[in-house]
């Protein structure tokens, strides 16, 4: 899984299309507190229908 996020960064850096400001300003996301940062985002889950 980690390789899937590293490869695009390496390729974009090599091709000189990496947004260095966005990359350097990125921060880690804690899975346990990700939803508690003042967002009221709702997640909708589709309900399976009977066939």
QUILIN-V15539 format. One record per backbone hydrogen bond with DSSP energy under -1.0 kcal/mol. CO is the residue of the C=O (numbers start at 1). NH is the residue of the N-H. E is the energy in kcal/mol with one decimal. If there is no record, write none. Layout:
CO|NH|E + CO|NH|E
This chain:
2|6|-1.4 + 3|7|-2.2 + 6|10|-2.4 + 7|11|-2.6 + 8|12|-2.5 + 9|13|-2.1 + 10|14|-2.2 + 11|15|-2.4 + 12|17|-2.7 + 12|18|-1.1 + 18|20|-1.3 + 19|23|-2.5 + 20|24|-3.0 + 21|25|-1.5 + 30|34|-1.0
